[in-house]
Amino acid sequence: MTDFLGGMEMAFQEYKAVKDSRPAKVGAEALLKAMLWTFGLLAGVFVLAALLLTYTPMPEHLIPFIVIVASLLSVAVGGMMAARVAKSRGWLRGILVGVLYSLVLFLLSSVTFGAKMSSYFLIMTLLHLLAGAAGGIFGINMSDKRKR
């Protein structure tokens, strides 16, 4: 019986040593990279949309739809990137990207245009959280398949 307990103790100590020796994969740097991906993709989609609106007969009433889809897609990609770096809890990393994205947009719009909290902002924040979580889940699944 003592051999069994001694073996369990040794296995636990080895597990703890390996667990403690792994560097933390998610921190401010990973979230910063995810946010750069998010805003970079958003800028690219906006430039493409501007070109399409300028040089094609695309109607301008599609602008709000384009903004919403581009925003959600960008947050999902940012959540995916954060989760791929983290390799665990992708949904949480994605939600953090959604929160940061919404916070940055709210601060910029408040400072620039004097915008205030509204039901539209709260709905968009909820959608950003869901898109980030979905992107995070997808990112975790992508990173698992790439290791095989």
Secondary structure as the mmCIF struct_conf table of DSSP 4:
data_model
#
loop_
_struct_conf.conf_type_id
_struct_conf.id
_struct_conf.beg_label_comp_id
_struct_conf.beg_label_asym_id
_struct_conf.beg_label_seq_id
_struct_conf.end_label_comp_id
_struct_conf.end_label_asym_id
_struct_conf.end_label_seq_id
HELX_RH_AL_P HELX_RH_AL_P1 THR A 2 SER A 21
BEND BEND1 ARG A 22 ARG A 22
HELX_LH_PP_P HELX_LH_PP_P1 PRO A 23 ALA A 24
BEND BEND2 GLY A 27 GLY A 27
HELX_RH_AL_P HELX_RH_AL_P2 ALA A 28 TYR A 55
BEND BEND3 THR A 56 THR A 56
HELX_RH_3T_P HELX_RH_3T_P1 GLU A 60 LEU A 62
HELX_RH_AL_P HELX_RH_AL_P3 ILE A 63 ALA A 86
BEND BEND4 SER A 88 SER A 88
HELX_RH_AL_P HELX_RH_AL_P4 GLY A 90 PHE A 113
HELX_RH_AL_P HELX_RH_AL_P5 SER A 119 LYS A 147
#
